[in-house]
Amino acid sequence: MAFSDRHHAVASLLLRILTLLLLIASIIVIVTNKIYAPFNIVVDPPNITFRDYYAYRYVLSAAVIGCAYNLLVLPFAAIHVAQGRRITGLGHGLALLIFTDVVVSVLIATGAAAGLGLTVEYQRYPQDSDYKNFFNLVDVSCGLMLGATICMVIMIMISVHTFT
């Protein structure tokens, strides 16, 4: 493996780890985000979470799928760096890996865009501080997903450069 190929492999591994960490942080933020309803006569007051909005469910599912994909591919990237040779070779395996990276990055980007779009629509109207905090945390979660998308796009560019 040439000197520049080793640097590409290490950069790809580090970007994959960073993507995984950003997606895990995004999942934690959106799952723990909750508005507690005020106490009244109702015995069990309703709480507002991501489950109450379909777009936020999509945000979570896109982040979970992206996280699972990165967990699946991460050992192969680590073996690539450790052994100094490609697992998939230069043939169809690397092309399949690039294709799946593109599909997963688009999925993560659409999840983040759906969450940001719904949040912007709801933030047009004046709300109390609980709702504002809820939507700000959704913005943070979607921003982390966009950061993961940027890492994956850079990873795709490195993979394509290695492929050619």
C-alpha positions, -999 to +999 in steps of 0.1 A: +000+000+000+014+034-010+021+061+015-009+082+003-032+052+004-024+047+040-033+083+048-065+079+029-074+048+049-067+064+082-086+095+073-116+074+062-115+055+095-114+087+115-142+102+095-163+070+100-157+071+137-166+108+138-198+101+118-207+074+143-202+097+172-222+125+157-251+101+149-250+086+184-251+122+199-280+130+176-300+099+187-294+108+224-305+144+220-337+135+201-347+106+223-342+125+256-359+156+243-393+159+260-419+185+271-435+177+304-472+187+304-482+209+333-499+192+362-536+195+362-566+173+371-556+147+346-539+118+364-515+110+336-507+143+317-495+139+282-459+145+275-447+157+241-418+138+225-404+129+191-431+102+188-458+129+184-444+141+151-439+118+121-410+139+107-391+135+140-397+098+139-381+098+105-351+118+119-346+092+145-349+062+121-325+078+097-300+084+125-304+048+137-300+033+102-269+055+096-255+044+130-261+007+123-245+010+088-214+027+103-211+001+130-213-026+103-186-010+081-163+003+108-145-031+115-137-034+078-122+001+078-102-007+109-089-040+093-080-020+062-058+004+083-043-024+105-034-048+078-024-022+052-044-038+024-080-036+012-106-061+022-128-056-008-100-051-034-103-027-063-132-044-080-169-045-074-166-045-036-153-010-033-178+002-058-206-013-037-191+003-006-191+037-023-227+032-035-239+023+000-221+052+015-239+075-009-273+060-002-268+062+036-255+098+034-285+108+014-308+091+040-291+109+068-293+142+050-330+138+042-337+129+078-320+161+090-338+182+064-372+168+074-365+176+110-353+211+103-382+217+080-408+208+105-390+227+132-389+259+111-426+256+104-434+253+141-410+280+152-429+306+131-456+308+157-450+322+191-446+296+218-437+294+255-402+285+266-408+248+269-417+245+232-389+268+222-364+246+241-379+214+226-376+227+190-341+241+197-329+206+208-344+191+177-324+217+157-293+205+176-300+169+168-306+177+131-274+198+130-254+169+143-269+147+116-259+173+090-223+172+104-224+134+100-235+139+064-206+162+057-182+136+072-197+109+050-195+131+019-158+137+026-154+099+031-170+093-002-147+117-019-117+099-004-131+065-015-137+076-050-101+091-052-088+058-040-110+039-065-097+058-095 
